[in-house]
């Protein structure tokens, strides 16, 4: 499956002590580049998050934002009689030492921890666990978003590939006509040249000799404009492109198969450009030259789109 590098994912994990939020924002990049924006209180979770993301993503510049809030859990529950009794006993004991000590207000009561509330749970390991839960959920959302955008990119690129195929077919159909036009033009030039040099010279040359000369020149011209190999290789590259975009896999059996799809597509478009440049250098027709320009524009469009593929 094709995955885009441009995507967004976020998730939040809540528990008794508070909540942890993780946001992932990805854009295209040649390599995997992770940038963290994480509070010092959760800095110990960065290594684990980095390993998690690195095990699922190959390329892309990813901004990772982590935030947390501590829960005023006492606001979420009614005061217990035993707890209020304990607070009152402690206040009375403190008054014996500090007679003018003010009684605790509602704000103080709301922030008074429940028994054992922050003992074992409020540990780095607990916050790390919540951070990883949020990170896994955000990563899942990011991957789904990458897949959706990748599918859209693949569809657009397949359409461009079909346009390239139409242009290549047009060039193949035009080549015989270009050669025939050259033969006619060559015959006319030879006739005009002979008539100009010797008004009666044309009648002195046999038709077979003139035909042989035209055939020789036409053969040389056909060799100069022969682009059958270039067109065949272009067609092969288009087939490979369709396979990659349709299945997210390459038919190649070489070591390059281990490359990311985005990088492999980039190399594929370089090869296409090389063949199209050769087509342009061999072109002797204004129409073919224009078609070559169309091919270059389509390849450039494909390269720009492929830069966003992982």
N, C-alpha and C positions, 0 to 999 in steps of 0.2 A: 504494500500500500504506500502511496505517495504521501509524505508528511511535509507540510509547510513549516518554516521556522518562525513565522509570525503568528502568535497566538497569545491567549491570556487564560490564566486559571487562578482561582482563589478558593480558599476553604477556611472554615473556622471550627475549632475544637473547643467545646465547653466542658467544664467539670466543676467540682465543688469550689475550688479555690479561685476560679476565674475562667478566662478563655485565651486561646492563642489563635491568631490569624496569620495565614501565609498567602502571599500574592506572588504570582509568577508572570512576568511579562517578557515575551521572547520576540526577537527580531533576527534578521539573517546575519550570519557571520561565517567566515571560512572554517572556524574551529569552534569548539565548545568553550564559551567564555561566561563564567558565572560571577555575578556581582551581588554581594550581600548587603542589605540594609537591615541590621538586626540589633536590638538593644543589648547592652552589656549583660543584663540579667539572663539572657538566653544565648549568650555567645558560645556556651559549651555545646549548643546544638548545631553549630555551623558545620562541623566536620561530618556529622551523620547526614545532614541535609545534602551536603555536597556529594557524598558517596551515593545517596539515593538518586539524585538527579543525574549524576554521571553514569549510572548503570542503565538508565533508560533513554538518555539523549546523546546523540552523536555530534551534532553541530548546532550553532546558534548562540547569539548573545542573550543571556537570560538574566534579568534583574529579579532578585529574590528579596521581597520585603516581608519581614516578620515583626509582628507587634503582639502585645499581650495586655490584658487588663486583669487586675485582681478583683475578685468578686466581694462586694459587701454582703456576704451571705446571711448576715444577721438581719438584713433588710428583707430577705426572702422568707423568713419564718417568724413565728410568734415567739416571744420570750418565754422561756421555761421558768416555772416557779422556782425550781432548785437553783437555776442560774441567778435569778434576781436575788434569792436569799443569800447566795454566796457573795454576790457583789455588795449587798448591804452589810454582811458580816465583815468583809474586808474594809469597807468604808469606815465602819465603827471602830475597827482596830486601828486604822490609820489616824482617826480623830484623837485617839488617846495620845498619839505621839505628836500630831500636828493639830492642835485644837481648832484653828481657824481654817482648816481644809474645807473647801467648797464641795458640796454634794455633786456627784456626777450628773451631767445633763443628758438629754436625749441623744445628742450627737455622740457623747462618750459611750452610751449604752449600745448604740447601733454599731460601733466599731469594736465593741468588746468581744473577743473571740469566745466561741463556744468551747466547752470542755473537749480537749484533745483535737480541736478543729485544725490547728496548725502544727501539730506535733510531728507526725510521721509523713503526712501527705505533702506538706510544704517543703519539698526537697528538690534539688536539681534534677534528679532522676524522674520525678513525677512531671515536672514541666517539660523535660526532654521528651517523655512519652507523648504528651499532648501535642508538642511541636511536631513530632514525626507523624502523628495521626493527621494533623492539618496538612502537613507537607505531602503525604501520600494522596490525600483527597484532591489537593490543588494540582498535583502532577497528573492525576487521572483526568481532571478537567482540561488541563493544558494539552494532553495528548489527544483527547477527543477533538478539541478545537483545531489542533494541527492537522488532524486527519480530514476534518471538514474542509478546511482551507486548501489542503493538498488535493482533495478531490476536485475542487473548483479549478485549481491551477491545471491539473491533469486534463480536464475537459477542454479548457481553453487552448492548451498546447496541442492536444490531438486535432483540434480544429485547424490550427496553424499548420500542422503536419499534412493535413489533407489538402490545404491550399498549396503547399510546396509540391505535393504529388501532382496536382493539376498543372502547375507551371512546368514541371519536368516533362510531363506527357506532351504538353504543347511544344516544347523545344524539340522533342523526338519527332513529332509529326512535321515540324517545319524544316528539319534538316534536308530531306530529299528535295524539297522545293527550292531551298537555298542553293543546292548544288546545280539543279537544272537551270535556275536563273543565271548562275555563274557561267554555265556552258553557253547559253544564248548570248550573254554579254561578251564572252570571250570570242565567239564566232563573229559577232558584229565588229569588234575591235580589230580582229585580224583582217577582215574584209576591207574595212576603212583604211587600215594601214597599207595594205597592198595596193589599193586603188590610188592612194595618195602618192606612193613611191613610184608606181608604174601603172598608168591607166589601163593598160591591157594585160597587166601581169596576172590578174586573177584567173583569166581564161587559160593561162599557161600552166597552172598548177592543177594537178588531178584532184578529184574529189576525195579519193582515198588518202592522199598525202595530207590534205587539209583536215580531214576527219581524224587522222592519226595524231596530228599535232594538237588538235583540240582535245582529244582523248587524253593525251599525255599531260597537258596543262590542267585538265579537269581532275585527273588522278592526283597530281601534286596538290591541287587545291583541296581535294577531299581529305587528303592526309593531314593537311594543316588544320582543317576544321573538324577532324574526327574527334568527337567527344563521347563516343560510346562507352569507354571505360569509366569516364567521370560520371556519366549518367547512371551506369550500373552501380558504382560505389555509392552514389547519392541515394539511390533506391534502397540499397542494403542498409545504409545508415538510417533511413526513414523506418525501415522494418524494425531495426533495433530500438529506435525511439518509441515506436508504438508498443513494443513488448514491455519496455520499462514503464511507460505511462499507464498501460492497461493492468499490469500485474505487480508493478513495484519491484520487478526483478530484471536481471540482465541475462541474456543468452550467452554471454561471454564465459568461457571456461578458463580464462587466464587469471593471473594473480590480481589483475585490476578489478576483478569481481568483488573483492573485499572493500573497494572504495565505496564511500557513501554515494547514494544515487545522484545527489546534487553535483558532486565532483565528476562522476562518470558522465553525466549529461554535459557538463562543461567541456570535457575532452571530446565528446561526440560532436558538439557544435563547432569546435575548432577544426575537426576533420571535414565537416560539411563546408565550412568556410574555405578550406583549402581547395576542395573540388570545385566550388563555385567560382573561385578566383581563376582557376584554370579554364573553366568554361568562358569566363569573360575575356581572357587573353586570346582564346581561339576564335572568338566571335567575329564574324565579318558582316553581320547583319544588324541593322539598327533595332529590329524587332527582338532578336535574341539578346542583344545588349540590354534592352529594357526588361526583358524577362529575367536576366541575371540580376539586375538591380532589385527586382521584386523578391528573388530568392534571398538576397543579402538582407533585405529588410525583414523578411520572415524569420531568418536565422537570428538576427539581432533581437527580435521580439521574443523568440524562444529562450535566448540566453538570459535576457532580463528576467523572465519568469522563472527560469531554472535557478537563478541566484537565491531564490527564496525557498528552494527545496532542500530538505535535510539530506 
